Every structure is written in C-alpha cells, then in structure tokens.
Amino acid sequence: MHQATDNFRTRDYWFVENARFAAASFRLKKCARIINRIAAGRPCKLLDVGCGPAALQHLLAPNINYFGIDIAIHERAENLRETDIARETITFDDQRFDFVVAMGFFEYMGHLQKRKFEEICRILTSDGKFIMSYVNFNHFSRKIWPNYNNVESPGQMADSLKELFRIEKRFPASHHWRQKQPGRNSLQGIQMQINFNIPLISRLLAVEYFFVCSPRTQNAPPVK
C-alpha cells in the first residue's frame, strides 16, 4: 500500500476546512496531555505544523511557548504564521524547537514527505521531540478520503521515519470500529490513558497512530 501524489489543496479550501476544527478534538487533547507530561514544567518552545485554528495552544501548560504555521490562518497573531507549507520550508524565524507537532498533516504531503521530515529534523533541538499522527490505513473499515494524497500503512510510515528519527513510541491515538475519533459514548476517559498497542485489536480498530520521535543525529543549521 503506497500512494503519493502532488495533488495539493489550495488556501481557499483549507480556509473553509480549518474552521471545522476550532474546538479541540480528542486527538488534540491526547497530544497535549503527552506533551505536557514530557515537558514536565520546564520552559519549552513548540511549533505546530499545520496548526489550523491553533486549538492546541489552549491545551498546553503555560511553560510551553507555542508557535504555529498553516496555509490558512483565520486570526493573525505574532506566534502564528501563514505559509504554504507544501511549497515553503518548515521554519519560524530560524528558531529551534523542543517540540514539533504535526497532527493530521502528513496524509496531505504527498511526494514531499521525506523533504518535510528533513526540514522538521533541522529545526528540532538535539534532545527535541517530534510528535505526529497518521491515519491507520489498515483499519478494517477504512475509507480513503479523496483529499488524502499520501497513503501508507503504519509500518511503511514507521520505516520512512526511521531514516531520520528514532521512534520512541508508536501507539493508537484512539480505537473505533467506524474509524473516527471517539465521541461521548466511546470511553474517552479510558482511551485517553491507552498509550500502547492492543494485540490484534489495534491493527484493525486503531483510528490513527501517534509517533513520538527524536532526531537520530546532531541537527544541521536551520534552513534559511
């Protein structure tokens, strides 16, 4: 299973689509919980790649300095920057970051996946963490949305990441038989605590996976 194209959606499309994610999703809440735990109260800088309406920033502890980039920013702010991420380099004023986050992003990066991994690696601190989510295209009821232009199995994604990163953890963000994020009747409290693979079940019912990674080698200077 592998499909990567150069069919990238425009700002006009994402300006409308991003409005759907103003409220923090289960995935985003779980991501914030993981970041806050890893940061453990120390001052950190975080870059949210494909931040949309920047809902993540409101879930993070005050010790985490949040920055976000996206192709369509609704409300301008000093810590947010509008940029066509597919065509421009992932960066924010040549800063390095303790965390780089990409939630629901790489399903849309097509043949640029490796280049974007390289750009993220360059802006991470030497002990930084890269945290991303990726749809489980092995789900038993999978439906591949036409807008996805980068379709891989979780195993293929892991192999791609390993070229530049050490994968410290890989586990389902959530489980659901309809391949959607859990709602009020989907044991959200329990699923928030499950940061491990469940034999047999996860492969078929994981909605998407989290990858928690660190750079393999000392970073090169930021791309200008």
C-alpha positions as CSV (number, residue, x, y, z in Angstrom):
1,M,0.0,0.0,0.0
2,H,1.5,3.3,-1.1
3,Q,0.1,6.3,-2.9
4,A,1.8,9.7,-3.0
5,T,0.8,12.4,-5.4
6,D,1.3,16.1,-5.9
7,N,-2.4,17.0,-5.6
8,F,-2.2,19.7,-3.0
9,R,-5.3,21.7,-1.9
10,T,-5.2,25.4,-2.0
11,R,-5.5,28.0,0.7
12,D,-9.2,28.7,-0.2
13,Y,-10.0,25.0,0.5
14,W,-8.2,24.9,3.8
15,F,-9.6,28.3,5.0
16,V,-13.0,26.7,5.0
17,E,-11.9,23.2,6.2
18,N,-9.9,24.6,9.2
19,A,-13.0,26.3,10.6
20,R,-14.3,22.8,11.4
21,F,-11.5,22.3,14.0
22,A,-11.8,25.3,16.1
23,A,-12.9,23.1,19.0
24,A,-10.1,20.8,20.2
25,S,-10.6,17.2,19.1
26,F,-9.9,14.1,21.2
27,R,-6.7,13.6,19.3
28,L,-5.5,17.1,20.1
29,K,-6.4,16.7,23.8
30,K,-4.4,13.5,24.0
31,C,-1.5,15.0,22.1
32,A,-1.4,18.0,24.6
33,R,-1.5,15.6,27.5
34,I,1.5,13.7,26.2
35,I,3.5,17.0,25.5
36,N,2.7,18.4,29.0
37,R,3.9,15.2,30.6
38,I,7.2,15.1,28.6
39,A,7.8,18.8,29.2
40,A,7.4,18.3,32.9
41,G,7.2,22.0,33.8
42,R,10.4,23.1,32.0
43,P,10.4,26.1,29.7
44,C,9.9,24.8,26.1
45,K,9.2,26.1,22.6
46,L,6.8,24.2,20.3
47,L,6.0,24.5,16.6
48,D,2.6,23.2,15.5
49,V,2.9,22.4,11.8
50,G,-0.4,22.6,10.0
51,C,-1.9,24.2,13.1
52,G,-5.3,25.2,11.6
53,P,-7.1,27.4,14.1
54,A,-4.3,26.7,16.7
55,A,-6.6,24.9,19.1
56,L,-3.6,23.1,20.6
57,Q,-2.1,26.2,22.2
58,H,-5.1,26.5,24.7
59,L,-4.4,22.9,25.9
60,L,-0.7,23.3,26.7
61,A,0.8,24.1,30.1
62,P,2.0,27.8,30.5
63,N,5.7,26.7,30.4
64,I,5.3,25.8,26.7
65,N,5.8,28.7,24.3
66,Y,3.5,27.9,21.3
67,F,4.1,28.8,17.6
68,G,2.0,27.6,14.7
69,I,2.2,27.6,10.9
70,D,-0.5,26.8,8.4
71,I,-1.6,27.6,4.8
72,A,-4.7,29.3,6.1
73,I,-4.7,31.3,9.3
74,H,-8.0,32.8,10.4
75,E,-6.9,35.1,13.2
76,R,-3.4,36.6,12.8
77,A,-1.1,36.7,15.8
78,E,2.6,37.1,16.4
79,N,3.1,33.5,17.2
80,L,1.1,32.3,14.1
81,R,2.3,32.5,10.5
82,E,0.5,31.8,7.3
83,T,2.7,29.9,4.8
84,D,2.1,27.4,2.0
85,I,3.9,24.5,3.9
86,A,4.0,22.2,0.8
87,R,5.9,24.8,-1.2
88,E,7.8,26.7,1.5
89,T,10.3,25.4,4.1
90,I,9.0,24.5,7.5
91,T,10.6,27.1,9.8
92,F,9.7,30.0,12.1
93,D,12.3,32.8,12.1
94,D,15.1,30.2,12.1
95,Q,14.3,29.1,15.6
96,R,14.9,25.7,17.0
97,F,12.1,23.9,18.9
98,D,11.9,21.5,21.8
99,F,8.7,20.1,20.2
100,V,7.5,19.9,16.7
101,V,3.9,18.6,16.3
102,A,2.1,17.6,13.1
103,M,-1.4,16.3,13.7
104,G,-3.3,15.1,10.7
105,F,-0.7,16.7,8.4
106,F,1.3,14.0,6.6
107,E,-1.7,12.4,5.0
108,Y,-1.6,15.6,2.8
109,M,2.1,15.9,2.0
110,G,2.2,13.5,-1.0
111,H,5.7,13.0,-2.5
112,L,7.1,15.8,-0.3
113,Q,7.0,13.6,2.9
114,K,10.8,13.0,3.1
115,R,11.6,16.6,2.4
116,K,9.3,17.7,5.2
117,F,10.8,15.2,7.6
118,E,14.2,16.7,6.8
119,E,13.0,20.2,7.5
120,I,11.5,19.2,10.8
121,C,14.7,17.4,11.8
122,R,16.7,20.6,11.2
123,I,14.6,22.8,13.5
124,L,14.5,20.3,16.4
125,T,16.8,20.8,19.3
126,S,19.3,17.9,19.7
127,D,17.0,16.4,22.5
128,G,13.8,17.6,21.0
129,K,10.7,15.5,20.2
130,F,8.7,15.2,17.0
131,I,5.2,14.1,17.6
132,M,2.9,13.3,14.7
133,S,-0.3,11.5,14.0
134,Y,-1.1,9.4,10.9
135,V,-4.3,7.6,9.8
136,N,-4.4,3.9,10.2
137,F,-5.0,2.9,6.5
138,N,-5.1,-0.8,7.7
139,H,-8.3,-0.2,9.6
140,F,-10.8,-2.9,8.8
141,S,-13.5,-0.4,7.6
142,R,-11.0,2.0,6.0
143,K,-12.3,4.7,3.7
144,I,-9.6,6.6,1.9
145,W,-10.8,10.2,1.7
146,P,-10.2,11.6,-1.8
147,N,-8.3,14.5,-0.4
148,Y,-5.5,12.3,1.0
149,N,-2.5,12.4,-1.3
150,N,-0.2,10.4,0.9
151,V,-1.4,6.9,1.8
152,E,0.8,4.4,3.5
153,S,0.4,1.6,6.1
154,P,1.5,2.4,9.6
155,G,4.5,0.1,9.1
156,Q,5.6,2.0,5.9
157,M,5.3,5.3,7.7
158,A,7.5,3.9,10.5
159,D,10.1,2.8,8.0
160,S,10.1,6.3,6.5
161,L,10.5,8.0,9.8
162,K,13.4,5.7,10.8
163,E,15.6,7.2,8.1
164,L,15.9,10.4,10.2
165,F,14.3,9.8,13.6
166,R,14.4,7.3,16.4
167,I,10.8,6.2,17.1
168,E,10.5,6.2,20.8
169,K,6.8,5.2,20.9
170,R,4.2,4.3,18.4
171,F,0.6,3.7,19.6
172,P,-3.0,4.3,18.6
173,A,-4.4,7.7,19.3
174,S,-7.8,6.0,19.7
175,H,-9.8,3.0,18.7
176,H,-13.2,3.0,17.0
177,W,-15.0,0.5,14.8
178,R,-16.1,3.3,12.4
179,Q,-12.6,4.8,12.0
180,K,-13.5,8.1,13.6
181,Q,-12.3,9.9,16.8
182,P,-14.2,8.7,19.9
183,G,-17.3,10.6,20.9
184,R,-19.0,10.8,24.3
185,N,-20.1,7.1,24.1
186,S,-16.7,5.8,23.2
187,L,-15.0,5.5,26.6
188,Q,-13.0,8.7,26.1
189,G,-11.6,8.6,29.6
190,I,-10.2,5.1,29.2
191,Q,-8.9,5.8,25.7
192,M,-7.1,8.8,26.9
193,Q,-5.0,6.5,29.1
194,I,-4.2,3.9,26.5
195,N,-0.8,4.7,25.1
196,F,0.1,1.2,23.9
197,N,-0.9,-1.3,21.2
198,I,-3.5,-3.9,22.0
199,P,-2.6,-7.2,20.2
200,L,-4.9,-7.9,17.3
201,I,-7.3,-5.1,18.1
202,S,-5.2,-2.1,17.4
203,R,-4.2,-3.2,13.9
204,L,-7.9,-3.4,12.9
205,L,-9.5,-0.7,15.1
206,A,-6.9,2.0,15.6
207,V,-8.3,5.1,14.1
208,E,-4.8,6.6,13.7
209,Y,-1.4,6.3,15.3
210,F,0.8,8.6,17.3
211,F,4.6,8.6,16.6
212,V,6.8,10.1,19.3
213,C,10.3,10.6,17.8
214,S,13.7,12.1,18.4
215,P,16.3,13.1,15.9
216,R,18.9,10.5,15.1
217,T,21.9,12.8,14.7
218,Q,23.0,16.3,15.7
219,N,20.9,18.7,13.7
220,A,22.2,20.7,10.8
221,P,21.8,24.5,10.8
222,P,18.3,25.7,10.2
223,V,17.2,26.1,6.6
224,K,17.0,29.8,5.6
